[in-house]
């Protein structure tokens, strides 16, 4: 199996030596035997020569918003539609989660409650067959201000929270999308939050600080992602 990583952004250069880039984090998360990875920096116009060059695709997060008027953002929106039209397996994370919703007819905007950082719980609304082992809720680290406000037509809500009502959804059997970051760990989130202190404010960071030490369900979510990509739902 070959997974294409669509890089929508990068870890700050000063943090990459310790934590790696987003693509490195995803490779570690999805380190399944026999899986190969190919990264594409779509912010610089790098795409596969053909959609079928990879068996599945996964997106990274980004400092950008899906409604930004940048040419690469618009190009990515069109590519998401192409992937869906070709029924390619696609996993959306954070920015990608939001872009999939927007590209397929949903809406994205800033959360009324402001920035979300730290560990957040998501409650399962509907359990898809790939979601084994089963959980009634899960925790992942988050770092976002935008979120999916309305789902695209035909999407099924799988997970929700008071903070982020559309936290996990699927479209058919080819798209699985989540707001949280299964590839993040608490130490990276802590360092990133401190680097964004001017934006986030000391009070919000102080509120999130205890959650950076919490255990999250990254490995379980990784198992769900692999099962979804492989279509192994038994």
VENMOFEN-V155846 format. One record per pair of residues at least 24 apart in sequence whose ideal C-beta (glycine too) atoms are under 10 Angstrom apart, sorted by the first residue. I is the first residue (numbers start at 1). J is the second residue. Records with the same first field share a line. If there is no record, write none. Layout:
I->J, J
This chain:
1->30, 32, 33, 34, 35, 36, 37, 54, 55, 56, 89, 226, 229, 230
2->34, 35, 36, 37, 38, 53, 54, 55, 56, 57
3->27, 30, 32, 35, 36, 37, 38, 39, 54, 55, 56, 57, 58, 89, 91, 225, 226, 229
4->36, 37, 38, 39, 40, 47, 48, 51, 53, 54, 55, 56, 57, 58, 59, 83, 88, 90
5->30, 37, 38, 39, 40, 41, 42, 54, 57, 58, 59, 60, 91
6->39, 40, 41, 42, 43, 46, 47, 48, 54, 57, 58, 59, 60, 76, 79, 80, 83, 90, 91, 92, 93, 95, 96, 99
7->39, 40, 41, 42, 43, 44, 46, 59, 60, 61, 62
8->41, 42, 43, 59, 60, 61, 62, 63, 64, 66, 72, 73, 76, 93, 94, 95, 96, 99
9->41, 42, 43, 59, 60, 61, 62, 63, 64, 94, 95
10->41, 43, 60, 61, 62, 63
11->60, 61, 188, 192
12->63, 191, 192, 195, 196
14->191, 195
15->188, 191, 192, 195
18->187, 188, 191
19->184, 185, 187, 188, 191, 192
20->183, 188
21->60
22->59, 60, 61, 62, 93, 94, 181, 183, 184
23->58, 60, 183
24->183
25->60, 61, 181, 182, 183, 184, 185, 188, 218
26->58, 59, 60, 91, 93, 181, 182, 183, 222, 225
27->183
28->183, 185, 218, 222
29->58, 93, 181, 182, 183, 184, 218, 219, 221, 222, 225, 226
30->56, 58, 91, 182, 183, 222, 223, 225, 226, 229
31->222, 226
32->222, 223, 225, 226, 229, 230
35->226, 229, 230
40->79
41->72
42->72, 73, 75, 76, 79
43->70, 72, 73, 75, 76
44->72
45->71, 72, 75, 76
46->72
47->75, 76, 79, 82
48->79
51->79, 82, 83, 85, 86, 88
52->86, 88
54->88, 89
55->88, 89, 229, 230
56->83, 88, 89, 90, 91, 174, 176, 225, 226, 228, 229, 230
57->83, 88, 89, 90, 91, 92, 96, 229
58->89, 90, 91, 92, 93, 96, 176, 183, 225, 229
59->90, 91, 92, 93, 94, 95, 96, 97, 98, 99, 100, 177
60->93, 94, 95, 96, 181, 183
61->93, 94, 95, 96, 97, 98, 142, 143, 144, 179, 181, 183, 184
62->93, 94, 95, 96, 98, 99, 144
63->95, 143, 196
64->95, 99, 146
65->95, 98, 99, 102, 108, 109, 110, 144, 145, 146
66->95, 96, 97, 98, 99, 100, 101, 102, 103, 108, 109, 146, 148
67->98, 99, 102, 107, 108, 109, 110, 146
73->99, 102
76->103
77->102, 103, 104
78->103
79->103
80->104, 175
81->105
83->174, 175
84->152, 171, 172, 174, 175
86->174
87->172, 173, 174, 175
88->174, 175
89->173, 174, 175, 176, 225, 228, 229, 230, 231
90->171, 174, 175, 176, 177, 228, 229
91->174, 175, 176, 177, 178, 182, 224, 225, 226, 228, 229
92->148, 168, 169, 170, 171, 175, 176, 177, 178, 179
93->140, 176, 177, 178, 179, 180, 181, 182, 183, 184, 221, 225
94->142, 143, 144, 146, 147, 177, 178, 179, 180, 181, 183, 184
95->144, 146, 179
96->177, 178
97->144, 146, 147, 148, 164, 166, 167, 168, 169, 175, 176, 177, 178, 179, 180
98->144, 146, 147, 148, 149, 166, 177, 179
99->148, 177
100->148, 151, 152, 155, 169, 171, 175, 176, 177
101->147, 148, 149, 150, 151, 152, 155, 166, 169, 171, 175, 177
102->146, 148, 149, 150, 152
103->152
104->151, 152, 153, 154, 155, 171, 175, 177
105->150, 151, 152, 153, 154, 155
106->148, 149, 150, 151, 152, 153, 155, 166, 169, 171
107->148, 149, 150, 151, 152, 166
108->146, 147, 148, 149, 150, 166
109->145, 146, 147, 148, 149, 150
110->144, 145, 146, 147, 149
111->144, 145, 146, 147, 148, 149, 163, 164, 165, 179
112->147, 149
113->145, 147, 162, 163, 164
114->145, 163, 200, 201, 204
115->142, 143, 144, 145, 146, 193, 196, 199, 200, 201, 204, 205, 208
116->141, 142, 143, 144, 145, 147, 161, 163, 164, 179, 180, 204, 208
117->141, 142, 143, 144, 145, 189, 190, 192, 193, 196, 200, 204, 205, 207, 208, 209, 211, 212
118->142, 143, 186, 189, 190, 193, 204, 205, 207, 208, 209, 210, 211, 212, 213, 214
119->180, 184, 186, 189, 208, 210, 211, 212, 213, 214, 215, 216, 217
120->144, 161, 162, 163, 164, 167, 179, 180, 208, 211, 214, 216
121->159, 161, 162, 163, 167, 180, 211, 214, 216, 217
122->158, 159, 160, 161, 163, 164, 167, 168, 178, 179, 180, 217, 221
123->159, 160, 161, 162, 167, 168
124->157, 158, 159, 160, 168
125->156, 157, 158, 159, 160, 165, 166, 167, 168, 169
126->156, 157, 158, 159, 160, 168, 169, 170
127->158, 159
128->156, 158, 159, 168, 169, 170, 173, 176, 224, 227, 228, 233
129->173, 227, 228, 231, 232, 233, 234
130->158, 170, 173, 176, 223, 224, 225, 226, 227, 228, 229, 230, 231, 232, 233, 234
131->158, 159, 168, 170, 176, 220, 221, 223, 224, 227, 228, 233
132->220, 223, 224, 227, 232, 233, 234
133->217, 220, 223, 224
134->220
135->159, 217, 220, 221, 224
137->161, 217
138->167, 168, 178, 180, 182, 216, 217, 218, 220, 221, 224
139->180, 211, 214, 215, 216, 217, 218, 220, 221
140->167, 168, 178, 179, 180, 181, 182, 183, 184, 216, 217, 218, 220, 221
141->180, 181, 182, 183, 184, 185, 186, 188, 189, 190, 192, 208, 211, 212, 214, 216, 218
142->167, 178, 179, 180, 181, 184, 189, 208, 211
143->180, 181, 184, 188, 189, 192, 193, 196, 200, 208
144->179, 180, 181
145->199, 200
146->179
147->179
148->177, 179
151->177
152->177
158->224
168->221, 224
170->228
173->228, 231, 233
174->228, 229, 231
175->228
176->221, 224, 225, 227, 228, 229
178->221, 224, 225
180->216, 217, 218, 221
181->216, 218, 221
182->216, 217, 218, 219, 220, 221, 222, 224, 225
183->218, 221, 222
184->216, 218
185->212, 216, 218
186->211, 212, 213, 214, 215, 216
187->212, 213
188->212
189->216
